[in-house]
Amino acid sequence: MDSIKLKKTIDELSKIINISEEQKQSLFYKYLIDSKGIDYARGYLDANEKAIIDIKNIIEQENIECD
């Protein structure tokens, strides 16, 4: 199962069994570690954290109003 399908599956399950966002993230990262290894999971995490920083910087530089 690819990571996009897995995220959708976890989202669907969370509606049925009522799990938190933190629990969903834990399941997803466990899948990444088990199927692709710790280095891959770390790279995925690092890329997502960098994207958040980049988006924040763009918002500040362009003076975009956000909630």
PDB file of N, CA, C and O in Angstrom:
ATOM      1  N   MET A   1       0.852  -1.176   0.000  1.00  0.00           N
ATOM      2  CA  MET A   1       0.000   0.000   0.000  1.00  0.00           C
ATOM      3  C   MET A   1       0.894   1.234   0.000  1.00  0.00           C
ATOM      4  O   MET A   1       1.838   1.321   0.786  1.00  0.00           O
ATOM      5  N   ASP A   2       0.599   2.186  -0.878  1.00  0.00           N
ATOM      6  CA  ASP A   2       1.408   3.392  -0.890  1.00  0.00           C
ATOM      7  C   ASP A   2       0.967   4.330   0.228  1.00  0.00           C
ATOM      8  O   ASP A   2      -0.090   4.138   0.829  1.00  0.00           O
ATOM      9  N   SER A   3       1.781   5.344   0.502  1.00  0.00           N
ATOM     10  CA  SER A   3       1.545   6.210   1.652  1.00  0.00           C
ATOM     11  C   SER A   3       0.262   7.025   1.535  1.00  0.00           C
ATOM     12  O   SER A   3      -0.371   7.309   2.552  1.00  0.00           O
ATOM     13  N   ILE A   4      -0.139   7.407   0.325  1.00  0.00           N
ATOM     14  CA  ILE A   4      -1.378   8.187   0.158  1.00  0.00           C
ATOM     15  C   ILE A   4      -2.591   7.310   0.480  1.00  0.00           C
ATOM     16  O   ILE A   4      -3.510   7.745   1.173  1.00  0.00           O
ATOM     17  N   LYS A   5      -2.588   6.080  -0.024  1.00  0.00           N
ATOM     18  CA  LYS A   5      -3.690   5.166   0.284  1.00  0.00           C
ATOM     19  C   LYS A   5      -3.732   4.864   1.779  1.00  0.00           C
ATOM     20  O   LYS A   5      -4.808   4.768   2.370  1.00  0.00           O
ATOM     21  N   LEU A   6      -2.562   4.716   2.384  1.00  0.00           N
ATOM     22  CA  LEU A   6      -2.512   4.433   3.812  1.00  0.00           C
ATOM     23  C   LEU A   6      -3.108   5.590   4.607  1.00  0.00           C
ATOM     24  O   LEU A   6      -3.893   5.360   5.527  1.00  0.00           O
ATOM     25  N   LYS A   7      -2.751   6.828   4.272  1.00  0.00           N
ATOM     26  CA  LYS A   7      -3.304   7.980   4.983  1.00  0.00           C
ATOM     27  C   LYS A   7      -4.822   8.014   4.867  1.00  0.00           C
ATOM     28  O   LYS A   7      -5.510   8.288   5.850  1.00  0.00           O
ATOM     29  N   LYS A   8      -5.357   7.737   3.668  1.00  0.00           N
ATOM     30  CA  LYS A   8      -6.807   7.716   3.482  1.00  0.00           C
ATOM     31  C   LYS A   8      -7.434   6.618   4.332  1.00  0.00           C
ATOM     32  O   LYS A   8      -8.476   6.829   4.952  1.00  0.00           O
ATOM     33  N   THR A   9      -6.808   5.454   4.363  1.00  0.00           N
ATOM     34  CA  THR A   9      -7.315   4.340   5.158  1.00  0.00           C
ATOM     35  C   THR A   9      -7.310   4.692   6.637  1.00  0.00           C
ATOM     36  O   THR A   9      -8.281   4.416   7.341  1.00  0.00           O
ATOM     37  N   ILE A  10      -6.231   5.296   7.117  1.00  0.00           N
ATOM     38  CA  ILE A  10      -6.151   5.696   8.517  1.00  0.00           C
ATOM     39  C   ILE A  10      -7.219   6.738   8.828  1.00  0.00           C
ATOM     40  O   ILE A  10      -7.854   6.672   9.880  1.00  0.00           O
ATOM     41  N   ASP A  11      -7.428   7.701   7.928  1.00  0.00           N
ATOM     42  CA  ASP A  11      -8.467   8.709   8.123  1.00  0.00           C
ATOM     43  C   ASP A  11      -9.851   8.068   8.216  1.00  0.00           C
ATOM     44  O   ASP A  11     -10.658   8.439   9.068  1.00  0.00           O
ATOM     45  N   GLU A  12     -10.119   7.104   7.333  1.00  0.00           N
ATOM     46  CA  GLU A  12     -11.410   6.420   7.357  1.00  0.00           C
ATOM     47  C   GLU A  12     -11.582   5.631   8.651  1.00  0.00           C
ATOM     48  O   GLU A  12     -12.650   5.664   9.263  1.00  0.00           O
ATOM     49  N   LEU A  13     -10.544   4.930   9.064  1.00  0.00           N
ATOM     50  CA  LEU A  13     -10.614   4.169  10.315  1.00  0.00           C
ATOM     51  C   LEU A  13     -10.797   5.071  11.523  1.00  0.00           C
ATOM     52  O   LEU A  13     -11.488   4.713  12.477  1.00  0.00           O
ATOM     53  N   SER A  14     -10.180   6.235  11.480  1.00  0.00           N
ATOM     54  CA  SER A  14     -10.269   7.140  12.634  1.00  0.00           C
ATOM     55  C   SER A  14     -11.705   7.601  12.870  1.00  0.00           C
ATOM     56  O   SER A  14     -12.087   7.888  14.004  1.00  0.00           O
ATOM     57  N   LYS A  15     -12.494   7.671  11.810  1.00  0.00           N
ATOM     58  CA  LYS A  15     -13.905   8.042  11.960  1.00  0.00           C
ATOM     59  C   LYS A  15     -14.695   6.928  12.634  1.00  0.00           C
ATOM     60  O   LYS A  15     -15.659   7.186  13.355  1.00  0.00           O
ATOM     61  N   ILE A  16     -14.283   5.696  12.395  1.00  0.00           N
ATOM     62  CA  ILE A  16     -14.990   4.541  12.960  1.00  0.00           C
ATOM     63  C   ILE A  16     -14.568   4.296  14.403  1.00  0.00           C
ATOM     64  O   ILE A  16     -15.410   4.069  15.272  1.00  0.00           O
ATOM     65  N   ILE A  17     -13.265   4.344  14.655  1.00  0.00           N
ATOM     66  CA  ILE A  17     -12.767   3.987  15.990  1.00  0.00           C
ATOM     67  C   ILE A  17     -12.351   5.191  16.824  1.00  0.00           C
ATOM     68  O   ILE A  17     -11.867   5.033  17.945  1.00  0.00           O
ATOM     69  N   ASN A  18     -12.537   6.399  16.285  1.00  0.00           N
ATOM     70  CA  ASN A  18     -12.306   7.632  17.027  1.00  0.00           C
ATOM     71  C   ASN A  18     -10.890   7.724  17.613  1.00  0.00           C
ATOM     72  O   ASN A  18     -10.714   7.714  18.831  1.00  0.00           O
ATOM     73  N   ILE A  19      -9.882   7.815  16.727  1.00  0.00           N
ATOM     74  CA  ILE A  19      -8.518   8.007  17.196  1.00  0.00           C
ATOM     75  C   ILE A  19      -8.094   9.453  16.929  1.00  0.00           C
ATOM     76  O   ILE A  19      -8.616  10.118  16.035  1.00  0.00           O
ATOM     77  N   SER A  20      -7.151   9.909  17.715  1.00  0.00           N
ATOM     78  CA  SER A  20      -6.694  11.294  17.630  1.00  0.00           C
ATOM     79  C   SER A  20      -5.741  11.488  16.449  1.00  0.00           C
ATOM     80  O   SER A  20      -5.264  10.526  15.847  1.00  0.00           O
ATOM     81  N   GLU A  21      -5.479  12.759  16.136  1.00  0.00           N
ATOM     82  CA  GLU A  21      -4.500  13.082  15.092  1.00  0.00           C
ATOM     83  C   GLU A  21      -3.132  12.519  15.453  1.00  0.00           C
ATOM     84  O   GLU A  21      -2.417  12.009  14.590  1.00  0.00           O
ATOM     85  N   GLU A  22      -2.773  12.612  16.712  1.00  0.00           N
ATOM     86  CA  GLU A  22      -1.474  12.090  17.159  1.00  0.00           C
ATOM     87  C   GLU A  22      -1.388  10.585  16.939  1.00  0.00           C
ATOM     88  O   GLU A  22      -0.352  10.075  16.512  1.00  0.00           O
ATOM     89  N   GLN A  23      -2.463   9.882  17.227  1.00  0.00           N
ATOM     90  CA  GLN A  23      -2.481   8.439  17.018  1.00  0.00           C
ATOM     91  C   GLN A  23      -2.403   8.100  15.527  1.00  0.00           C
ATOM     92  O   GLN A  23      -1.752   7.129  15.143  1.00  0.00           O
ATOM     93  N   LYS A  24      -3.067   8.902  14.688  1.00  0.00           N
ATOM     94  CA  LYS A  24      -2.990   8.680  13.240  1.00  0.00           C
ATOM     95  C   LYS A  24      -1.561   8.870  12.756  1.00  0.00           C
ATOM     96  O   LYS A  24      -1.065   8.077  11.955  1.00  0.00           O
ATOM     97  N   GLN A  25      -0.894   9.922  13.240  1.00  0.00           N
ATOM     98  CA  GLN A  25       0.494  10.151  12.837  1.00  0.00           C
ATOM     99  C   GLN A  25       1.395   9.001  13.294  1.00  0.00           C
ATOM    100  O   GLN A  25       2.286   8.570  12.562  1.00  0.00           O
ATOM    101  N   SER A  26       1.155   8.516  14.495  1.00  0.00           N
ATOM    102  CA  SER A  26       1.952   7.397  15.004  1.00  0.00           C
ATOM    103  C   SER A  26       1.793   6.164  14.126  1.00  0.00           C
ATOM    104  O   SER A  26       2.775   5.492  13.810  1.00  0.00           O
ATOM    105  N   LEU A  27       0.556   5.866  13.730  1.00  0.00           N
ATOM    106  CA  LEU A  27       0.319   4.716  12.849  1.00  0.00           C
ATOM    107  C   LEU A  27       1.026   4.888  11.509  1.00  0.00           C
ATOM    108  O   LEU A  27       1.639   3.955  10.989  1.00  0.00           O
ATOM    109  N   PHE A  28       0.930   6.094  10.963  1.00  0.00           N
ATOM    110  CA  PHE A  28       1.544   6.352   9.669  1.00  0.00           C
ATOM    111  C   PHE A  28       3.061   6.209   9.743  1.00  0.00           C
ATOM    112  O   PHE A  28       3.663   5.572   8.879  1.00  0.00           O
ATOM    113  N   TYR A  29       3.685   6.795  10.763  1.00  0.00           N
ATOM    114  CA  TYR A  29       5.144   6.698  10.871  1.00  0.00           C
ATOM    115  C   TYR A  29       5.595   5.279  11.203  1.00  0.00           C
ATOM    116  O   TYR A  29       6.669   4.859  10.772  1.00  0.00           O
ATOM    117  N   LYS A  30       4.800   4.544  11.953  1.00  0.00           N
ATOM    118  CA  LYS A  30       5.133   3.137  12.202  1.00  0.00           C
ATOM    119  C   LYS A  30       5.140   2.371  10.880  1.00  0.00           C
ATOM    120  O   LYS A  30       6.028   1.556  10.627  1.00  0.00           O
ATOM    121  N   TYR A  31       4.138   2.643  10.041  1.00  0.00           N
ATOM    122  CA  TYR A  31       4.102   2.003   8.720  1.00  0.00           C
ATOM    123  C   TYR A  31       5.357   2.357   7.923  1.00  0.00           C
ATOM    124  O   TYR A  31       5.998   1.475   7.352  1.00  0.00           O
ATOM    125  N   LEU A  32       5.710   3.644   7.882  1.00  0.00           N
ATOM    126  CA  LEU A  32       6.895   4.048   7.125  1.00  0.00           C
ATOM    127  C   LEU A  32       8.149   3.363   7.640  1.00  0.00           C
ATOM    128  O   LEU A  32       8.957   2.865   6.855  1.00  0.00           O
ATOM    129  N   ILE A  33       8.311   3.336   8.948  1.00  0.00           N
ATOM    130  CA  ILE A  33       9.501   2.706   9.540  1.00  0.00           C
ATOM    131  C   ILE A  33       9.527   1.213   9.220  1.00  0.00           C
ATOM    132  O   ILE A  33      10.555   0.676   8.809  1.00  0.00           O
ATOM    133  N   ASP A  34       8.379   0.546   9.413  1.00  0.00           N
ATOM    134  CA  ASP A  34       8.324  -0.903   9.186  1.00  0.00           C
ATOM    135  C   ASP A  34       8.515  -1.271   7.714  1.00  0.00           C
ATOM    136  O   ASP A  34       9.138  -2.286   7.405  1.00  0.00           O
ATOM    137  N   SER A  35       7.986  -0.455   6.814  1.00  0.00           N
ATOM    138  CA  SER A  35       8.033  -0.834   5.404  1.00  0.00           C
ATOM    139  C   SER A  35       9.219  -0.254   4.642  1.00  0.00           C
ATOM    140  O   SER A  35       9.697  -0.861   3.683  1.00  0.00           O
ATOM    141  N   LYS A  36       9.699   0.921   5.063  1.00  0.00           N
ATOM    142  CA  LYS A  36      10.749   1.592   4.288  1.00  0.00           C
ATOM    143  C   LYS A  36      11.999   1.917   5.097  1.00  0.00           C
ATOM    144  O   LYS A  36      13.025   2.291   4.530  1.00  0.00           O
ATOM    145  N   GLY A  37      11.921   1.778   6.405  1.00  0.00           N
ATOM    146  CA  GLY A  37      13.088   1.997   7.243  1.00  0.00           C
ATOM    147  C   GLY A  37      13.077   3.355   7.942  1.00  0.00           C
ATOM    148  O   GLY A  37      12.370   4.281   7.546  1.00  0.00           O
ATOM    149  N   ILE A  38      13.874   3.436   8.979  1.00  0.00           N
ATOM    150  CA  ILE A  38      13.926   4.640   9.818  1.00  0.00           C
ATOM    151  C   ILE A  38      14.466   5.842   9.047  1.00  0.00           C
ATOM    152  O   ILE A  38      13.993   6.960   9.249  1.00  0.00           O
ATOM    153  N   ASP A  39      15.434   5.635   8.181  1.00  0.00           N
ATOM    154  CA  ASP A  39      16.006   6.751   7.425  1.00  0.00           C
ATOM    155  C   ASP A  39      14.973   7.371   6.482  1.00  0.00           C
ATOM    156  O   ASP A  39      14.920   8.591   6.330  1.00  0.00           O
ATOM    157  N   TYR A  40      14.164   6.536   5.858  1.00  0.00           N
ATOM    158  CA  TYR A  40      13.112   7.035   4.977  1.00  0.00           C
ATOM    159  C   TYR A  40      12.084   7.837   5.781  1.00  0.00           C
ATOM    160  O   TYR A  40      11.685   8.930   5.378  1.00  0.00           O
ATOM    161  N   ALA A  41      11.662   7.283   6.919  1.00  0.00           N
ATOM    162  CA  ALA A  41      10.674   7.962   7.769  1.00  0.00           C
ATOM    163  C   ALA A  41      11.223   9.300   8.256  1.00  0.00           C
ATOM    164  O   ALA A  41      10.494  10.290   8.298  1.00  0.00           O
ATOM    165  N   ARG A  42      12.491   9.334   8.620  1.00  0.00           N
ATOM    166  CA  ARG A  42      13.124  10.587   9.075  1.00  0.00           C
ATOM    167  C   ARG A  42      13.157  11.592   7.921  1.00  0.00           C
ATOM    168  O   ARG A  42      12.880  12.774   8.125  1.00  0.00           O
ATOM    169  N   GLY A  43      13.488  11.139   6.730  1.00  0.00           N
ATOM    170  CA  GLY A  43      13.496  12.027   5.566  1.00  0.00           C
ATOM    171  C   GLY A  43      12.119  12.591   5.277  1.00  0.00           C
ATOM    172  O   GLY A  43      11.983  13.764   4.926  1.00  0.00           O
ATOM    173  N   TYR A  44      11.098  11.762   5.423  1.00  0.00           N
ATOM    174  CA  TYR A  44       9.717  12.202   5.214  1.00  0.00           C
ATOM    175  C   TYR A  44       9.355  13.275   6.242  1.00  0.00           C
ATOM    176  O   TYR A  44       8.783  14.308   5.894  1.00  0.00           O
ATOM    177  N   LEU A  45       9.689  13.025   7.495  1.00  0.00           N
ATOM    178  CA  LEU A  45       9.426  13.998   8.565  1.00  0.00           C
ATOM    179  C   LEU A  45      10.173  15.301   8.304  1.00  0.00           C
ATOM    180  O   LEU A  45       9.589  16.381   8.395  1.00  0.00           O
ATOM    181  N   ASP A  46      11.445  15.206   7.985  1.00  0.00           N
ATOM    182  CA  ASP A  46      12.251  16.404   7.729  1.00  0.00           C
ATOM    183  C   ASP A  46      11.700  17.221   6.563  1.00  0.00           C
ATOM    184  O   ASP A  46      11.648  18.449   6.630  1.00  0.00           O
ATOM    185  N   ALA A  47      11.288  16.539   5.495  1.00  0.00           N
ATOM    186  CA  ALA A  47      10.734  17.242   4.331  1.00  0.00           C
ATOM    187  C   ALA A  47       9.445  17.976   4.689  1.00  0.00           C
ATOM    188  O   ALA A  47       9.219  19.098   4.235  1.00  0.00           O
ATOM    189  N   ASN A  48       8.610  17.350   5.492  1.00  0.00           N
ATOM    190  CA  ASN A  48       7.360  17.988   5.908  1.00  0.00           C
ATOM    191  C   ASN A  48       7.612  19.177   6.819  1.00  0.00           C
ATOM    192  O   ASN A  48       6.944  20.204   6.698  1.00  0.00           O
ATOM    193  N   GLU A  49       8.566  19.048   7.727  1.00  0.00           N
ATOM    194  CA  GLU A  49       8.897  20.173   8.610  1.00  0.00           C
ATOM    195  C   GLU A  49       9.476  21.341   7.815  1.00  0.00           C
ATOM    196  O   GLU A  49       9.168  22.499   8.093  1.00  0.00           O
ATOM    197  N   LYS A  50      10.318  21.033   6.823  1.00  0.00           N
ATOM    198  CA  LYS A  50      10.880  22.088   5.977  1.00  0.00           C
ATOM    199  C   LYS A  50       9.784  22.789   5.184  1.00  0.00           C
ATOM    200  O   LYS A  50       9.805  24.010   5.032  1.00  0.00           O
ATOM    201  N   ALA A  51       8.831  22.016   4.681  1.00  0.00           N
ATOM    202  CA  ALA A  51       7.721  22.606   3.922  1.00  0.00           C
ATOM    203  C   ALA A  51       6.915  23.568   4.780  1.00  0.00           C
ATOM    204  O   ALA A  51       6.501  24.623   4.299  1.00  0.00           O
ATOM    205  N   ILE A  52       6.688  23.223   6.037  1.00  0.00           N
ATOM    206  CA  ILE A  52       5.954  24.106   6.951  1.00  0.00           C
ATOM    207  C   ILE A  52       6.709  25.413   7.148  1.00  0.00           C
ATOM    208  O   ILE A  52       6.116  26.492   7.111  1.00  0.00           O
ATOM    209  N   ILE A  53       8.013  25.313   7.357  1.00  0.00           N
ATOM    210  CA  ILE A  53       8.841  26.517   7.524  1.00  0.00           C
ATOM    211  C   ILE A  53       8.821  27.363   6.263  1.00  0.00           C
ATOM    212  O   ILE A  53       8.685  28.584   6.335  1.00  0.00           O
ATOM    213  N   ASP A  54       8.955  26.720   5.103  1.00  0.00           N
ATOM    214  CA  ASP A  54       8.933  27.448   3.827  1.00  0.00           C
ATOM    215  C   ASP A  54       7.605  28.183   3.638  1.00  0.00           C
ATOM    216  O   ASP A  54       7.592  29.339   3.216  1.00  0.00           O
ATOM    217  N   ILE A  55       6.503  27.528   3.944  1.00  0.00           N
ATOM    218  CA  ILE A  55       5.190  28.163   3.796  1.00  0.00           C
ATOM    219  C   ILE A  55       5.055  29.346   4.750  1.00  0.00           C
ATOM    220  O   ILE A  55       4.540  30.395   4.361  1.00  0.00           O
ATOM    221  N   LYS A  56       5.506  29.192   5.981  1.00  0.00           N
ATOM    222  CA  LYS A  56       5.465  30.307   6.938  1.00  0.00           C
ATOM    223  C   LYS A  56       6.284  31.485   6.419  1.00  0.00           C
ATOM    224  O   LYS A  56       5.859  32.635   6.528  1.00  0.00           O
ATOM    225  N   ASN A  57       7.455  31.203   5.857  1.00  0.00           N
ATOM    226  CA  ASN A  57       8.307  32.273   5.330  1.00  0.00           C
ATOM    227  C   ASN A  57       7.639  32.998   4.167  1.00  0.00           C
ATOM    228  O   ASN A  57       7.690  34.225   4.084  1.00  0.00           O
ATOM    229  N   ILE A  58       7.021  32.251   3.281  1.00  0.00           N
ATOM    230  CA  ILE A  58       6.317  32.864   2.150  1.00  0.00           C
ATOM    231  C   ILE A  58       5.180  33.746   2.656  1.00  0.00           C
ATOM    232  O   ILE A  58       4.996  34.860   2.165  1.00  0.00           O
ATOM    233  N   ILE A  59       4.431  33.268   3.618  1.00  0.00           N
ATOM    234  CA  ILE A  59       3.322  34.047   4.185  1.00  0.00           C
ATOM    235  C   ILE A  59       3.839  35.360   4.762  1.00  0.00           C
ATOM    236  O   ILE A  59       3.242  36.414   4.545  1.00  0.00           O
ATOM    237  N   GLU A  60       4.940  35.299   5.492  1.00  0.00           N
ATOM    238  CA  GLU A  60       5.510  36.511   6.074  1.00  0.00           C
ATOM    239  C   GLU A  60       6.055  37.437   5.013  1.00  0.00           C
ATOM    240  O   GLU A  60       5.805  38.641   5.065  1.00  0.00           O
ATOM    241  N   GLN A  61       6.796  36.912   4.047  1.00  0.00           N
ATOM    242  CA  GLN A  61       7.412  37.740   2.993  1.00  0.00           C
ATOM    243  C   GLN A  61       6.375  38.411   2.114  1.00  0.00           C
ATOM    244  O   GLN A  61       6.572  39.545   1.677  1.00  0.00           O
ATOM    245  N   GLU A  62       5.295  37.740   1.856  1.00  0.00           N
ATOM    246  CA  GLU A  62       4.255  38.262   0.969  1.00  0.00           C
ATOM    247  C   GLU A  62       3.140  38.975   1.734  1.00  0.00           C
ATOM    248  O   GLU A  62       2.170  39.441   1.137  1.00  0.00           O
ATOM    249  N   ASN A  63       3.284  39.058   3.054  1.00  0.00           N
ATOM    250  CA  ASN A  63       2.270  39.694   3.912  1.00  0.00           C
ATOM    251  C   ASN A  63       0.873  39.138   3.661  1.00  0.00           C
ATOM    252  O   ASN A  63      -0.089  39.891   3.505  1.00  0.00           O
ATOM    253  N   ILE A  64       0.776  37.822   3.625  1.00  0.00           N
ATOM    254  CA  ILE A  64      -0.500  37.159   3.400  1.00  0.00           C
ATOM    255  C   ILE A  64      -1.209  37.019   4.745  1.00  0.00           C
ATOM    256  O   ILE A  64      -0.632  36.536   5.719  1.00  0.00           O
ATOM    257  N   GLU A  65      -2.458  37.445   4.779  1.00  0.00           N
ATOM    258  CA  GLU A  65      -3.250  37.324   6.015  1.00  0.00           C
ATOM    259  C   GLU A  65      -3.811  35.924   6.106  1.00  0.00           C
ATOM    260  O   GLU A  65      -4.409  35.420   5.156  1.00  0.00           O
ATOM    261  N   CYS A  66      -3.616  35.297   7.255  1.00  0.00           N
ATOM    262  CA  CYS A  66      -4.116  33.935   7.489  1.00  0.00           C
ATOM    263  C   CYS A  66      -4.748  33.855   8.865  1.00  0.00           C
ATOM    264  O   CYS A  66      -4.445  34.641   9.763  1.00  0.00           O
ATOM    265  N   ASP A  67      -5.627  32.892   8.999  1.00  0.00           N
ATOM    266  CA  ASP A  67      -6.210  32.616  10.325  1.00  0.00           C
ATOM    267  C   ASP A  67      -5.361  31.605  11.045  1.00  0.00           C
ATOM    268  O   ASP A  67      -5.672  31.232  12.176  1.00  0.00           O
TER     269      ASP A  67
END
